[in-house]
Amino acid sequence: MSSPPVRLDILKRSGSHHGRRGRVTTPHGSFDTPAFMPVATAAAMKGLTPAQVRSTGSQCILNNAFHLLLRPGHRRIEALGGVHEFMRWDGPILTDSGGFQAFSMADINRVDEDGVTFRSFIDGSVVHLGPESSMEVQQALGADIAMAFDDCPSAAPGGEPAQQRARRVEAKDRSVRWLERCVRAHHRESQALFGIVQGGTDLELRRSSVDATCAFDLPGFAIGGVAVGEAPDAVERVVREIAPLLPESKPRYLMGVGYPADIIMAVESGIDMFDCVLPTRNGRNGFAFTQGGSIRLRNAVHANDGTPIEEGCDCEACRGGFSRAYLRHLFLAGEMLGPVLVSLHNLRLYQRLLLDIRRAIDEDAWLDLRSRWTLATRAESSATDPHGAMDE
């Protein structure tokens, strides 16, 4: 049997929780875990070059199959050498299957056992996306990791409580049936296919999904459906319960999460991989993350502030001496440099957090890590949907 295209080597385990430090090896290089993957939905990180993204310490990024299917088309990207060559990123890439966007973003959609039929937001044409077509798209794109096509309902589907639970049961069972079809349709040897655990906030459904999903011997597994509107305490309950149940030797990926505090909690639970649009989306809107919380650079309090976003930060914005007053001016004047600099800072802040997390696991210094990171809460952020990726 040939070796899997993606492999996790666990290098150190925490002495105080389920966290572990490791390295994931892919056909396009390796990345250290726990890892944060910036979101380049349409094969671009808005306003940032690949070299700038690299400068933040980012090693692996995420593209979205839904957006690339609609524009410019997966076959065009394939003909141009695949997504790595197309966007000039030579490191690991993970592609989201597009299922979440097909369910949540399409103007009109119809869901049945065969997949999702919807109207393109590009030209209004009718498009179908299902397990087989999602695999076709992701294999043509050529990412290192492809995600299974799953049924991902919102946190609070319509109807009475009994109907809501029935919808979650349906989504959980359908995701397993679709995973079986994804496995049959996936044949790209240089690409790993990850399965996705569903079940909403119902722990019984989640455990059932773990059993059924992990019955497939895949290179990695993800927890999905935890960035679709649930309360933070419900997300934490699911992650702390379910993450340790995923296979110990495989990468564990928490989709669409999240805020720094969420990441620390999830690492404690044993998660290895994260993605979220918040650093760049918030950066484009003048919201900067710091170790002590988030700041709104458009606020008048910064008009005469000559200090950087965060003292001691080594990002291009802070190290380069760009002041809060100057950044505020850029946003008020509509200059594109403001969003670029704050996006770079936010990405670097996230990568600094992950570096610190890995160091704390190595040194068994978790309490020290928590004392240094007084973290932004959801209420402190500009927070729109962190997983939507529509404007990324």
Wavefront OBJ file of the C-alpha trace (Angstrom):
o trace
v 0.000 0.000 0.000
v 1.352 3.442 -0.943
v 1.912 6.031 1.784
v -0.762 8.705 2.206
v -0.133 12.047 0.469
v -0.491 13.878 3.798
v 1.123 12.704 7.032
v 1.100 14.051 10.594
v 4.167 13.557 12.777
v 3.446 14.342 16.428
v 6.584 15.829 17.955
v 5.410 16.820 21.441
v 2.331 16.325 23.597
v 1.152 18.705 26.282
v 1.466 17.536 29.843
v -1.663 19.393 30.949
v -4.269 18.875 28.179
v -4.913 17.179 24.811
v -2.807 19.641 22.823
v 0.037 18.410 20.668
v 2.702 19.963 18.462
v 3.538 18.345 15.164
v 4.260 18.694 11.501
v 2.035 17.888 8.543
v 3.867 16.828 5.395
v 2.231 17.350 1.990
v 3.363 17.149 -1.669
v 4.028 20.920 -1.544
v 6.013 20.977 1.667
v 5.241 20.779 5.353
v 3.616 23.020 7.935
v 3.896 23.135 11.704
v 0.918 22.362 13.907
v -1.137 23.656 15.560
v -1.529 25.692 12.374
v -3.651 28.631 11.312
v -4.518 28.703 7.585
v -5.389 32.123 6.130
v -8.348 32.082 3.741
v -7.651 32.928 0.093
v -11.135 32.064 -1.107
v -10.844 32.924 -4.796
v -7.132 32.034 -5.048
v -6.135 35.401 -3.601
v -5.724 37.003 -0.202
v -7.385 40.372 -0.761
v -4.753 43.057 -1.201
v -1.812 40.809 -0.245
v 0.815 39.129 -2.404
v 1.887 35.543 -1.695
v 5.238 36.893 -0.457
v 3.471 39.173 2.012
v 1.349 36.282 3.273
v 4.515 34.217 3.683
v 6.118 37.080 5.631
v 3.472 36.704 8.338
v 4.645 33.142 9.029
v 1.719 31.505 7.206
v 2.675 28.093 5.812
v -0.600 26.632 4.523
v -3.606 28.466 3.042
v -7.202 27.685 2.107
v -9.013 28.116 -1.235
v -12.723 27.569 -1.838
v -13.950 25.188 -4.520
v -17.364 26.898 -4.750
v -15.920 30.259 -5.766
v -13.293 28.809 -8.105
v -15.907 26.600 -9.777
v -17.986 29.685 -10.573
v -15.058 31.901 -11.515
v -12.752 31.333 -13.393
v -13.691 27.631 -13.538
v -11.787 24.598 -12.316
v -10.927 23.351 -15.801
v -9.319 26.661 -16.698
v -7.208 26.547 -13.531
v -6.270 22.944 -14.264
v -5.154 23.897 -17.783
v -3.008 26.674 -16.322
v -1.146 24.273 -14.056
v -3.399 23.957 -11.010
v -4.105 26.354 -8.192
v -0.515 26.473 -6.886
v 0.815 27.681 -10.223
v -2.250 29.829 -10.894
v -1.904 31.924 -7.729
v 1.887 31.553 -7.399
v 1.777 29.934 -3.965
v 4.292 27.101 -3.660
v 3.266 25.851 -0.219
v 0.461 23.561 0.958
v -3.131 24.434 0.004
v -6.401 23.046 1.368
v -9.652 23.428 -0.574
v -13.026 23.646 1.140
v -15.566 21.564 -0.765
v -17.931 24.492 -1.365
v -20.834 22.768 0.346
v -21.211 25.387 3.072
v -21.324 28.229 0.541
v -23.733 26.364 -1.736
v -26.092 25.928 1.200
v -25.757 29.373 2.711
v -24.887 31.860 -0.012
v -26.755 30.876 -3.151
v -29.810 32.996 -3.967
v -31.890 29.918 -4.713
v -30.943 26.381 -3.788
v -32.532 22.976 -3.757
v -31.069 20.261 -1.567
v -31.662 16.589 -2.228
v -29.767 13.342 -1.966
v -27.802 14.160 -5.100
v -26.421 17.484 -3.825
v -27.292 21.180 -4.073
v -28.698 22.996 -7.101
v -28.420 26.781 -7.029
v -28.148 29.917 -9.124
v -24.678 31.365 -9.568
v -24.188 34.768 -7.960
v -21.879 35.543 -10.909
v -24.249 35.200 -13.865
v -27.457 33.616 -12.574
v -26.836 30.281 -14.302
v -28.109 27.093 -12.663
v -25.285 25.077 -11.107
v -25.295 21.686 -9.414
v -22.735 20.688 -6.792
v -22.651 17.269 -5.195
v -20.153 14.707 -3.901
v -18.882 13.655 -7.320
v -18.729 17.142 -8.833
v -17.058 18.558 -5.717
v -14.375 15.883 -6.011
v -14.010 16.643 -9.727
v -13.521 20.343 -8.990
v -11.055 19.847 -6.129
v -8.995 17.281 -8.002
v -8.775 19.619 -10.999
v -7.662 22.471 -8.735
v -4.896 20.245 -7.425
v -4.799 21.296 -3.766
v -2.867 19.125 -1.323
v -5.936 18.539 0.877
v -9.526 18.248 -0.347
v -12.534 18.312 1.936
v -15.470 15.941 1.617
v -18.755 17.401 0.388
v -21.036 17.506 3.431
v -24.513 18.633 4.414
v -24.032 21.634 6.720
v -27.287 23.138 8.025
v -27.400 26.409 9.933
v -27.152 26.405 13.712
v -30.897 26.988 14.062
v -32.743 25.438 11.107
v -36.368 26.492 10.824
v -39.286 24.747 12.464
v -40.071 23.324 15.880
v -37.338 21.738 18.045
v -38.285 18.243 16.848
v -38.025 19.389 13.234
v -34.693 21.059 13.914
v -33.277 17.877 15.391
v -34.645 15.867 12.475
v -32.809 18.199 10.101
v -29.567 17.703 12.021
v -30.012 13.926 11.954
v -30.652 14.115 8.218
v -27.534 16.229 7.680
v -25.376 13.932 9.792
v -26.544 10.779 7.993
v -26.433 12.375 4.554
v -22.889 13.625 5.155
v -21.774 10.041 5.762
v -23.523 8.806 2.608
v -21.951 11.634 0.642
v -18.549 10.843 2.149
v -18.791 7.303 0.793
v -19.481 8.757 -2.651
v -16.591 11.215 -2.272
v -14.236 8.353 -1.436
v -15.328 6.453 -4.550
v -14.937 9.548 -6.745
v -11.597 10.669 -5.341
v -8.649 9.220 -7.237
v -5.908 11.892 -7.210
v -3.004 10.131 -5.500
v -1.180 13.368 -4.691
v -4.174 14.786 -2.797
v -5.518 13.826 0.630
v -9.267 13.643 1.270
v -10.472 14.647 4.753
v -13.821 13.571 6.196
v -16.067 15.963 8.126
v -17.969 15.272 11.346
v -21.410 16.889 11.589
v -24.264 16.827 14.121
v -24.781 20.409 15.241
v -24.577 21.001 18.988
v -26.104 17.603 19.789
v -23.303 15.541 21.349
v -25.103 12.250 20.728
v -25.321 13.041 17.007
v -21.716 14.195 16.985
v -20.475 10.956 18.535
v -22.464 8.948 16.028
v -20.977 11.018 13.222
v -17.454 10.426 14.546
v -18.000 6.662 14.493
v -19.413 6.631 10.971
v -17.000 9.179 9.476
v -13.846 7.741 11.015
v -14.779 4.269 9.805
v -13.277 5.479 6.533
v -9.488 5.217 6.696
v -8.772 8.763 5.524
v -5.593 10.840 5.997
v -7.389 13.418 8.180
v -10.668 14.479 9.749
v -12.476 17.733 10.485
v -15.182 19.039 12.774
v -17.605 21.034 10.628
v -20.720 23.015 11.393
v -19.332 24.959 14.369
v -19.075 28.397 12.737
v -22.659 28.728 11.567
v -24.231 30.794 14.336
v -23.953 28.770 17.537
v -23.356 30.326 20.937
v -19.676 30.262 21.980
v -20.337 27.978 24.940
v -22.073 25.474 22.654
v -19.112 25.478 20.278
v -16.731 24.901 23.173
v -18.815 22.025 24.505
v -18.793 20.289 21.116
v -15.075 20.814 20.490
v -13.928 19.702 23.935
v -16.055 16.561 23.725
v -15.517 15.563 20.090
v -11.930 16.521 19.197
v -10.319 13.877 21.443
v -12.492 11.209 19.792
v -10.946 11.784 16.351
v -8.095 9.445 15.349
v -4.989 10.249 17.351
v -2.544 9.735 14.479
v -4.366 11.898 11.905
v -4.593 15.702 11.548
v -7.648 17.172 13.286
v -9.120 20.259 11.644
v -11.688 22.649 13.161
v -13.370 24.405 10.245
v -14.082 28.141 10.271
v -12.645 28.895 13.719
v -11.976 31.461 14.792
v -11.125 34.013 17.406
v -7.847 33.707 19.350
v -9.673 32.496 22.465
v -11.418 29.802 20.387
v -8.100 28.615 19.007
v -6.511 28.243 22.450
v -9.544 26.301 23.683
v -9.489 24.037 20.622
v -5.756 23.346 20.912
v -6.381 22.242 24.504
v -8.936 19.829 23.035
v -6.464 18.320 20.566
v -7.146 20.269 17.339
v -4.243 20.711 14.901
v -5.588 22.957 12.102
v -7.711 26.106 11.888
v -8.954 28.516 9.240
v -10.913 31.747 9.501
v -11.523 34.918 7.453
v -11.495 37.155 10.544
v -7.885 38.429 10.433
v -8.159 39.745 6.881
v -11.845 40.656 6.878
v -11.477 42.614 10.093
v -8.236 44.142 8.858
v -9.929 45.482 5.746
v -12.508 47.144 7.964
v -10.070 48.815 10.346
v -10.273 46.338 13.222
v -6.913 45.188 14.552
v -6.258 42.247 16.873
v -3.718 42.563 19.682
v -2.709 40.338 22.588
v -4.865 42.505 24.842
v -7.968 42.575 22.654
v -9.162 44.285 19.483
v -9.012 47.980 18.560
v -11.069 50.034 16.113
v -8.661 52.206 14.187
v -11.387 54.474 12.787
v -12.200 55.722 16.292
v -11.306 59.355 16.990
v -9.231 58.348 20.019
v -6.499 57.291 17.570
v -6.426 60.569 15.606
v -3.252 61.829 17.324
v -1.818 58.497 18.460
v 1.749 58.089 17.241
v 2.171 54.539 18.525
v 1.929 51.411 16.332
v -0.978 49.001 16.521
v 0.949 46.900 19.051
v 4.303 47.632 20.655
v 6.743 44.795 20.094
v 4.898 43.288 17.122
v 7.254 42.411 14.243
v 4.721 42.745 11.409
v 5.379 45.127 8.519
v 2.895 47.679 9.880
v 4.261 47.830 13.434
v 7.917 47.232 12.659
v 7.708 49.798 9.857
v 6.591 52.497 12.292
v 3.143 53.127 10.819
v 1.197 54.854 13.595
v -2.399 54.372 14.617
v -3.004 57.998 13.598
v -1.665 57.325 10.106
v -3.649 54.112 9.743
v -6.817 55.899 10.832
v -6.114 58.560 8.195
v -5.735 55.873 5.516
v -9.118 54.348 6.318
v -10.901 57.711 6.449
v -9.264 58.744 3.163
v -10.207 55.476 1.461
v -6.569 54.583 0.766
v -5.989 50.882 0.073
v -2.755 50.848 2.082
v -4.738 50.900 5.337
v -6.512 47.572 4.748
v -3.271 46.028 3.484
v -1.239 47.005 6.560
v -3.882 46.016 9.111
v -4.540 42.706 7.318
v -0.816 41.970 7.488
v -0.753 42.835 11.181
v -3.755 40.634 11.957
v -2.325 37.658 10.073
v 0.984 38.084 11.870
v -0.831 38.343 15.219
v -2.515 34.993 14.541
v 0.770 33.395 13.513
v 2.486 34.833 16.606
v -0.265 33.237 18.690
v 0.318 29.857 17.030
v 4.085 30.174 17.503
v 3.500 30.899 21.171
v 1.097 27.959 21.441
v 3.661 25.590 19.943
v 6.337 26.951 22.252
v 4.059 26.540 25.290
v 3.426 22.900 24.378
v 7.159 22.288 23.955
v 7.988 23.901 27.288
v 4.850 22.715 29.126
v 4.124 26.366 29.945
v 0.424 26.643 29.217
v -0.486 28.846 32.179
v 2.219 31.279 31.119
v 0.718 31.393 27.616
v -2.732 32.206 28.966
v -1.316 34.957 31.171
v 0.293 36.629 28.150
v -2.709 36.478 25.850
v -5.610 38.499 27.255
v -7.733 37.631 24.322
v -10.382 39.387 22.274
v -13.883 38.065 22.775
v -16.504 37.710 20.066
v -18.299 40.771 21.409
v -15.150 42.893 21.035
v -14.731 42.059 17.363
v -16.359 43.410 14.220
v -17.559 39.871 13.742
v -19.578 39.029 10.752
v -19.857 35.349 9.876
v -16.270 34.079 10.251
v -16.748 31.191 7.839
v -18.749 32.817 5.067
v -15.775 33.774 2.875
v -18.044 35.623 0.421
v -15.904 38.755 0.494
v -12.545 37.097 0.952
l 1 2 3 4 5 6 7 8 9 10 11 12 13 14 15 16 17 18 19 20 21 22 23 24 25 26 27 28 29 30 31 32 33 34 35 36 37 38 39 40 41 42 43 44 45 46 47 48 49 50 51 52 53 54 55 56 57 58 59 60 61 62 63 64 65 66 67 68 69 70 71 72 73 74 75 76 77 78 79 80 81 82 83 84 85 86 87 88 89 90 91 92 93 94 95 96 97 98 99 100 101 102 103 104 105 106 107 108 109 110 111 112 113 114 115 116 117 118 119 120 121 122 123 124 125 126 127 128 129 130 131 132 133 134 135 136 137 138 139 140 141 142 143 144 145 146 147 148 149 150 151 152 153 154 155 156 157 158 159 160 161 162 163 164 165 166 167 168 169 170 171 172 173 174 175 176 177 178 179 180 181 182 183 184 185 186 187 188 189 190 191 192 193 194 195 196 197 198 199 200 201 202 203 204 205 206 207 208 209 210 211 212 213 214 215 216 217 218 219 220 221 222 223 224 225 226 227 228 229 230 231 232 233 234 235 236 237 238 239 240 241 242 243 244 245 246 247 248 249 250 251 252 253 254 255 256 257 258 259 260 261 262 263 264 265 266 267 268 269 270 271 272 273 274 275 276 277 278 279 280 281 282 283 284 285 286 287 288 289 290 291 292 293 294 295 296 297 298 299 300 301 302 303 304 305 306 307 308 309 310 311 312 313 314 315 316 317 318 319 320 321 322 323 324 325 326 327 328 329 330 331 332 333 334 335 336 337 338 339 340 341 342 343 344 345 346 347 348 349 350 351 352 353 354 355 356 357 358 359 360 361 362 363 364 365 366 367 368 369 370 371 372 373 374 375 376 377 378 379 380 381 382 383 384 385 386 387 388 389 390 391 392
